[in-house]
Amino acid sequence: MSAARIAVVDLGSGNLRSVAKALTAVGAEVVVSADADVVSRADKLVVPGQGAFGACAAGLDRGGGALRQAVGDFIAAGRPFFGICIGMQLLFGSSEENPEAPGLGILPGRVRRFADRPGLKIPHMGWNRTQRGPAATVGAGVGDGVDDGAFFYFVHSYYPDPTRAEDVALTTDYGAPFCAAVARDNVFGTQFHPEKSQAAGLALLRRFANA
C-alpha cells in the first residue's frame, strides 16, 4: 500500500519543518503548501499553527480566502484532518485572543485564555500528563492508542473549551482541568505539539498517517 499523501498547510505561522519531518519519519508522503489546489488534492490534511490566533486565521484568508474554503471543504467531505496547537483552535468559531478573527466554526465552543492565578505561569510550557475523554476513540481513531497518563509537550496561553463534552478526546490540568485534544468524525486536533512529544507524539501521527 502506498504512503498517504499528507498536505501540511502553511498559514505563515508554525513549525512547519518539524511537523513535516515528524510525518515523514512515520512513513507519510508530505507536501508543505499554502496552495488551495494542493490542499484539495491531498489524501489527508495537517494544519499546524503557532503565534496568535488572529495571524493564523489571516493565513487562511490570504489570496481571497481560497485556502479557508479548501480546508473547510476538505473537512466537510469527511476526509482526515489533524489540527495542531492553533491549527486545532481554528476548528472553533473564535478565540478570546483575537475575538474579531473568525475560525472555521467546525466545532461548537470557544478558545479561552488561562485565568491568572498565583503561581501559575502563562504561557504554559512543558510536559503534561493526559487522560482519555469521551472522544478518544473517534477522529479516525487517532487517539485510540493513547493510554491514560501519557505525557505530551505544551506551549500555549489559550486552550479549547468545547461546548459538547463528547468532542473532548484528551484532558489535562494546569491550574484547573482543560481540554488537551478534540475529536469528531474525521477531525482530530491537539493543543499540545505531537512533533515535540517524542514517542507518544510520533505514535499519534503514525496512527493518523496509517488510518
N, C-alpha and C positions, 0 to 999 in steps of 0.2 A: 504494500500500500504506500502511495507517495505521501510525502510530508504535507501537512496542512499549510496553505499559503496564508500567512497572517500579516495583515497591514497594521503597523504601528502608526497611529495618527499623530502628525506633527502639528500641535497647536501653538508652536512658537515658545513653549514653556514646558520643561520636563527633562528628565534624564533619559533621553531617547536612546542613546548609545547603550547604556546599562540594561535597559529593558530589552532592546533588540538582541544584545549579546546573551542575555539570560534565556530568551526564547530560542535562539539558535542552539544554545547548549542543551536544550531539552528536545531537539530534533525538528524544530519548525523551520519552514522556509519563510524568511522575514523580509518585508519591504517597509521602509520608513517613508511616509509621504503625507503631504498636505493636499494632494490632488483628489478631488471628489470621485473621479472616474476610477482611479487606482483603488480607493476605498471600496467602491461599489463592486469591484471585480474580485475582491479578496474572499477567501473561504471563511475567515474569522477576523475579528477586529479587536485591537487593544488600544485604549485611549489612556495614556498617562498624562499627568499634569502636576506641575509644581508652581509655587509662587502664589498668585492671587486668583481667586475665582473669576473676577471680572476679566482679567487678562486672558484666561483660558477660554471663557465664553466668547471673548472678542476673536480669539483664534478660530473658533467655529464659524464666525461670520465674515472672515476675510474673503475677498473675491465675490462679494454679493450674497454670501450665505449658502453657496453650493455645498460646502463641506458639512454644515449643520444639517442640511437636507439629506445628504448622503448617509450620515451617521444615523439620523432618525429613521430613514427608510430601511437601513440595514437591520436595525433593532426591530422595527415593525414587521419585517419579513420573517422574523423568528430565527435569525442567524446568530451564531455565537458571539457574544460581546463580553469583554473584560475591561472594566474601568479601574484605574489605579490612582489613589490619592484624589486630586482634584478631578481627574478623569472619572472617578466614581461619583464625586459630589455633583458633577454636571448631570447625572441621571435625575436629580431633583429639580424643582422649578426655580429655586432661588437660594441664596446664601446670605446670612447676616453680614458677611464680609463685604459684599457689594450688592445690596438689595436691588439695585436698578438693573443688574445684569441677568438676563434670562438663561436658565439652564435648559435642559431638554424636556423636563417635565414627564419623564417616563415613570418615575416612582413618586407617589404622594408623600409629602413630608417637607422638611426644611433642613438646611445646613446651619448649625448653630456654633457659636464661639464658646469655648470653655469659660465657665464662670470664674471670676477672680476669687481665689481662696488663699488664706495664709499658708505659706509654704509650698504652694503649687506653682511651678514654673511654667510659663507659657511663652513659646510653644512647647508642647510635649514632645520630647525627643528620647528615644531609647526603645528597649525591648520590653514587650508586654505579653503576659500570658493570656490566651483567649479561651473562651468557652463556646461550645456549639449552641446555635439558636435554632428556631423553628425552620429556617430556610437552608439549613446546612446541606441538605441533600438535593436542592434544586439549583437552577442556574447551570444547566448542563452537567450537574454532578461535580462541579469543580471543587466545592468544599466538602464533598462526601468523605474524603480520606483524612480530614483534619481531626486529630484527636483532641479531646478536652485537655487543656493545659499546654497546647502548642504555643511557642513564642514567635512573635513577628516584630519587625522593626518599624517604628512610627516616627514621623516628623510632621507635626501639624498643630495648628491653633484652633481649627474648626473640625466638626465631626457631623456625621449624618444623623438625623433624627426622623426615621421613617414613621409615617402615620400608622402603617399596618405592622403589627408585631410579626406577622407571618413573612415579612420581607427581610427579617434580620437573620443573617447566616452565622455571624460570629459576634460575640460581645467581649469587652474587656473593661478595665476600670482605671480611671485617672481622676482621683478626687471623688468621682461618682461613676457608676456604670454607664457605658455608652456603646453604641453600635460600631463594631470594627469592620464588618463586611455585610453586604446586602446581596440578595439573590431573588430572582423571579423569572420563571420560564427560561428563556435563552440568555438572560442577563446575569452577570456576576460582577461584583465590584468590591474593592478593599480600600479602607482608609490607610492601611499600612502599605509598605513597599515590598512586594514579594521578591523583587530583583535584588533587594538588600537584606533579605531574611534567610540567607544561606539555604540549607537543605529543605526546610519546611516551605520556604517561598518557591524554590525550584519545583518542588512536588506539586504545588498548586498550578504553576504554569505548565508543567508537564501534563497534568490532567486536562487542562484547558486545550492544549495543543492536540491531545490524543482523543478527546471526546468525540 
